[in-house]
Amino acid sequence: MTISSRRFRFVQAEFPWVLGPDPGRYSIREHLGEGVRWVLVLRTLGAPERRLLSRRRARGRDVAPSPPPESVPTSRATLIDTSALQGRDAAARWLERADLIASANDAIARLNRVLHAHRIATADGYLREVALAQALVVRVGYGSGERVADGRWEQARELPRPPVGSGVRRAALRPQERLSALLAGRDAALACEELALRARADLDAGRVREAALQLRAAYDAALAELEPWCEEASLSGRLDELRAHRDAVHGAADGALQGGLLDTQIAAVSIVLARLEAALRARTARGLNPS
């Protein structure tokens, strides 16, 4: 089998913002000392030309009413599997049988590892990871090596756009109602809610040490912040259940500080975080203010 006959699988996604890392190719290894397992190709499409502003223009300029919307750049991320398929027929059979959603989710997870590493490298906390539902388009396919890296392929399938809000954990109170309550001052965002969201993002991304540390902060905050609702029937039992997990939560966080978690501790983080999320949903389901 010649090199030219090899075909490489890829997943490509486009997002309506600049992802962060500079355009180019990034080699990804699973473990130190191993060969390159994945190649990520990042491109920015439709980026406006950058122009240096003079001091006079830097103060701003007059604009007419109702200006047209500014065009925005988009990012194209192509993740290429370096494990080659031998021949076009084998590649076509793979694409015919492939679980496209699973392939896309796996690619998004790997892209998020790169974006997380970039956030750490740049010390920029405002850089964000992505979700499959945020992509403008997702394609799964195959092609020869350099052609795929250049954005050209032999065959690909485009995934249907998921419904708005799919894959998002919904609060018991519909988001628009909760937003109105927050903006009107009829409710306040609890610190434990934000901390629980961060713990969930870390856990879903496989960052179990970070998830354990975030969970301890979310857990301690929740027990204090939910105390006004402790007599409510919908929350009383949930809070008692959460209190029973204190040793597990703090033990997992201590393990994270020492460098690693046992499988039992990872399982505890997942279980307690789910229980905490359920308690927060129960609070909004029964009403926002303690009676």
C-alpha positions as CSV (number, residue, x, y, z in Angstrom):
1,M,0.0,0.0,0.0
2,T,1.6,3.3,-1.1
3,I,1.6,6.5,1.0
4,S,-0.6,8.2,-1.6
5,S,-3.3,5.6,-1.1
6,R,-3.7,6.4,2.6
7,R,-6.7,8.3,3.8
8,F,-7.1,10.3,7.0
9,R,-10.2,10.9,9.0
10,F,-11.1,14.4,10.1
11,V,-13.7,16.4,11.9
12,Q,-14.1,20.1,10.9
13,A,-16.1,22.7,12.8
14,E,-16.6,26.4,12.3
15,F,-17.4,28.9,15.0
16,P,-18.6,32.6,14.7
17,W,-15.7,34.0,16.7
18,V,-11.9,33.8,16.9
19,L,-11.0,30.8,19.1
20,G,-7.8,32.2,20.4
21,P,-4.7,30.3,19.3
22,D,-2.9,31.7,16.2
23,P,-3.9,30.1,12.9
24,G,-1.6,27.2,12.0
25,R,-1.0,23.5,12.6
26,Y,-0.8,22.0,16.1
27,S,0.6,18.5,16.8
28,I,-1.1,16.7,19.6
29,R,0.5,13.7,21.4
30,E,-1.5,11.5,23.8
31,H,1.6,10.9,26.0
32,L,5.1,12.2,26.2
33,G,7.5,10.3,24.0
34,E,4.8,9.0,21.6
35,G,4.3,10.0,18.0
36,V,1.9,12.7,16.9
37,R,-1.7,11.2,17.3
38,W,-3.7,14.2,16.1
39,V,-3.1,17.3,14.0
40,L,-5.3,20.4,14.6
41,V,-5.4,22.9,11.8
42,L,-6.8,26.3,12.8
43,R,-7.8,29.0,10.3
44,T,-9.5,32.4,10.7
45,L,-11.9,33.2,7.9
46,G,-13.2,36.7,7.0
47,A,-10.9,38.5,9.5
48,P,-11.1,42.3,9.0
49,E,-7.9,44.0,8.0
50,R,-6.1,45.5,11.0
51,R,-5.1,49.1,10.6
52,L,-3.1,51.2,13.0
53,L,-5.0,54.2,14.3
54,S,-3.5,57.6,14.4
55,R,-3.7,59.5,17.7
56,R,-6.5,61.7,16.2
57,R,-8.6,58.7,15.1
58,A,-7.9,56.8,18.4
59,R,-10.3,59.1,20.1
60,G,-13.1,57.9,17.9
61,R,-15.1,59.2,14.9
62,D,-18.6,60.2,14.2
63,V,-21.0,57.6,12.8
64,A,-24.3,57.8,11.1
65,P,-27.5,56.5,12.8
66,S,-28.4,52.9,12.2
67,P,-25.0,51.7,10.9
68,P,-24.9,48.3,9.2
69,P,-23.7,45.4,11.3
70,E,-20.0,44.8,11.3
71,S,-18.8,41.6,9.7
72,V,-17.2,39.1,12.1
73,P,-14.4,36.6,11.6
74,T,-15.1,32.9,11.9
75,S,-12.7,30.2,13.0
76,R,-12.4,26.8,11.3
77,A,-10.9,24.0,13.3
78,T,-10.0,20.7,11.5
79,L,-8.9,17.8,13.7
80,I,-7.1,15.1,11.7
81,D,-6.6,11.6,12.9
82,T,-3.0,10.5,12.0
83,S,-4.0,6.9,12.1
84,A,-4.4,6.2,8.4
85,L,-7.0,4.1,6.7
86,Q,-5.6,2.0,3.9
87,G,-7.2,3.0,0.7
88,R,-10.3,4.8,-0.5
89,D,-12.6,1.8,-0.1
90,A,-11.7,1.4,3.5
91,A,-12.3,5.1,4.1
92,A,-15.6,5.0,2.4
93,R,-16.7,2.1,4.5
94,W,-15.6,3.8,7.7
95,L,-17.6,7.0,6.8
96,E,-20.7,4.9,6.0
97,R,-20.6,3.2,9.4
98,A,-19.2,6.0,11.5
99,D,-21.1,7.4,14.5
100,L,-20.9,11.0,13.3
101,I,-22.2,12.6,16.5
102,A,-19.7,10.6,18.6
103,S,-16.8,11.6,16.3
104,A,-17.8,15.2,16.5
105,N,-18.1,15.1,20.3
106,D,-14.7,13.5,20.6
107,A,-13.2,16.2,18.3
108,I,-14.8,19.0,20.3
109,A,-13.3,17.5,23.5
110,R,-9.9,17.5,22.0
111,L,-10.3,21.0,20.6
112,N,-11.3,22.1,24.1
113,R,-8.1,20.7,25.5
114,V,-6.1,22.9,23.2
115,L,-8.2,25.9,24.1
116,H,-7.8,25.2,27.8
117,A,-4.0,24.9,27.3
118,H,-4.0,28.2,25.4
119,R,-6.0,29.9,28.2
120,I,-3.4,28.7,30.7
121,A,-0.4,29.6,28.5
122,T,-1.7,33.1,27.9
123,A,-3.1,33.6,31.5
124,D,-6.3,35.0,29.8
125,G,-9.3,33.9,31.8
126,Y,-11.7,35.4,29.3
127,L,-10.8,32.8,26.6
128,R,-13.5,30.2,26.4
129,E,-14.0,26.6,25.3
130,V,-16.7,25.6,22.9
131,A,-19.7,23.3,22.7
132,L,-20.9,21.3,19.7
133,A,-24.2,23.1,19.6
134,Q,-22.3,26.4,19.1
135,A,-20.7,25.4,15.8
136,L,-22.0,27.0,12.6
137,V,-21.3,23.8,10.8
138,V,-19.7,20.4,11.5
139,R,-18.3,18.0,8.9
140,V,-16.9,14.5,9.3
141,G,-15.0,12.9,6.4
142,Y,-11.7,11.8,5.0
143,G,-9.0,12.7,2.5
144,S,-5.3,12.5,1.8
145,G,-3.0,14.1,4.3
146,E,-2.0,17.5,2.8
147,R,-5.3,18.0,1.1
148,V,-7.2,17.5,4.3
149,A,-4.8,19.9,6.1
150,D,-5.5,22.5,3.5
151,G,-9.3,22.2,3.9
152,R,-9.9,19.9,0.9
153,W,-11.3,16.4,1.3
154,E,-12.5,13.5,-0.9
155,Q,-15.8,12.8,1.0
156,A,-17.5,14.4,4.0
157,R,-20.9,14.5,5.7
158,E,-22.3,17.6,7.3
159,L,-24.1,17.1,10.6
160,P,-27.6,18.6,11.1
161,R,-27.7,21.6,13.3
162,P,-28.9,20.6,16.8
163,P,-32.0,22.4,18.2
164,V,-31.3,25.6,20.2
165,G,-30.4,24.8,23.8
166,S,-29.8,21.1,23.1
167,G,-27.3,19.5,25.4
168,V,-27.6,22.3,28.0
169,R,-28.7,21.4,31.5
170,R,-31.9,23.3,32.0
171,A,-32.8,24.8,35.4
172,A,-36.3,23.8,36.7
173,L,-37.4,27.4,36.2
174,R,-37.2,28.3,32.5
175,P,-34.1,30.4,31.7
176,Q,-36.0,33.4,30.4
177,E,-38.1,33.5,33.6
178,R,-35.1,33.2,35.7
179,L,-33.3,35.9,33.8
180,S,-36.2,38.3,34.2
181,A,-36.2,37.6,38.0
182,L,-32.5,38.2,38.2
183,L,-32.8,41.5,36.3
184,A,-35.8,42.7,38.3
185,G,-34.1,42.0,41.6
186,R,-36.7,39.3,42.5
187,D,-33.8,36.8,42.7
188,A,-30.1,36.9,43.2
189,A,-27.5,34.6,41.6
190,L,-25.9,32.5,44.3
191,A,-22.1,32.1,44.4
192,C,-22.6,28.3,44.5
193,E,-24.4,28.4,41.2
194,E,-21.4,29.8,39.3
195,L,-19.0,27.6,41.2
196,A,-21.1,24.5,40.3
197,L,-21.1,25.5,36.7
198,R,-17.3,25.7,36.7
199,A,-17.0,22.3,38.4
200,R,-19.3,20.8,35.8
201,A,-17.3,22.3,32.9
202,D,-14.1,20.9,34.5
203,L,-15.6,17.5,35.1
204,D,-17.1,17.1,31.6
205,A,-13.7,18.1,30.2
206,G,-11.9,15.4,32.2
207,R,-10.1,17.9,34.5
208,V,-11.0,15.9,37.6
209,R,-8.5,17.7,39.9
210,E,-9.9,21.1,39.0
211,A,-13.5,19.7,39.3
212,A,-12.8,18.4,42.8
213,L,-11.4,21.8,44.0
214,Q,-14.3,23.7,42.4
215,L,-16.8,21.3,43.9
216,R,-15.5,21.9,47.4
217,A,-15.9,25.6,47.0
218,A,-19.4,25.2,45.5
219,Y,-20.4,22.6,48.1
220,D,-19.4,24.8,51.1
221,A,-21.0,27.9,49.5
222,A,-24.2,25.9,48.8
223,L,-24.7,24.7,52.4
224,A,-24.4,28.3,53.6
225,E,-26.4,30.0,50.8
226,L,-29.3,27.4,50.8
227,E,-29.8,27.5,54.5
228,P,-32.8,29.9,54.3
229,W,-34.6,27.2,52.4
230,C,-33.7,24.4,54.8
231,E,-37.2,24.0,56.1
232,E,-38.7,23.7,52.6
233,A,-39.9,20.2,51.9
234,S,-38.4,20.2,48.4
235,L,-35.0,21.1,49.8
236,S,-34.7,19.8,53.3
237,G,-34.0,16.2,52.3
238,R,-31.6,17.3,49.6
239,L,-29.6,19.4,52.0
240,D,-29.4,16.6,54.5
241,E,-28.1,14.4,51.7
242,L,-25.5,16.9,50.7
243,R,-24.3,17.3,54.3
244,A,-23.7,13.6,54.5
245,H,-21.2,13.9,51.7
246,R,-18.9,16.4,53.4
247,D,-16.0,14.0,54.1
248,A,-16.1,12.7,50.5
249,V,-16.1,16.2,49.0
250,H,-13.3,17.5,51.2
251,G,-11.3,14.2,50.8
252,A,-11.5,14.5,47.0
253,A,-10.3,18.1,47.1
254,D,-7.4,17.1,49.4
255,G,-6.5,14.4,47.0
256,A,-6.5,16.9,44.2
257,L,-4.0,19.1,46.1
258,Q,-1.8,16.1,46.6
259,G,-1.6,15.4,42.9
260,G,-4.3,12.9,42.0
261,L,-7.7,11.3,42.8
262,L,-8.7,7.7,43.3
263,D,-11.4,6.3,41.1
264,T,-13.7,6.3,44.1
265,Q,-13.0,10.0,44.7
266,I,-13.7,10.8,41.0
267,A,-17.0,8.9,41.3
268,A,-17.8,10.9,44.5
269,V,-17.2,14.2,42.7
270,S,-19.6,13.2,39.9
271,I,-22.3,12.0,42.3
272,V,-22.2,15.0,44.7
273,L,-22.0,17.5,41.9
274,A,-25.2,16.0,40.4
275,R,-26.9,16.1,43.8
276,L,-25.9,19.8,44.2
277,E,-27.2,20.6,40.8
278,A,-30.5,18.9,41.6
279,A,-30.8,21.0,44.8
280,L,-30.2,24.2,42.9
281,R,-32.9,23.2,40.4
282,A,-35.3,22.4,43.3
283,R,-34.8,25.9,44.7
284,T,-35.9,27.6,41.5
285,A,-38.7,25.1,41.0
286,R,-40.5,25.9,44.3
287,G,-39.9,29.6,44.0
288,L,-37.1,32.0,44.5
289,N,-37.6,33.5,47.9
290,P,-37.8,31.5,51.2
291,S,-41.2,31.8,52.8
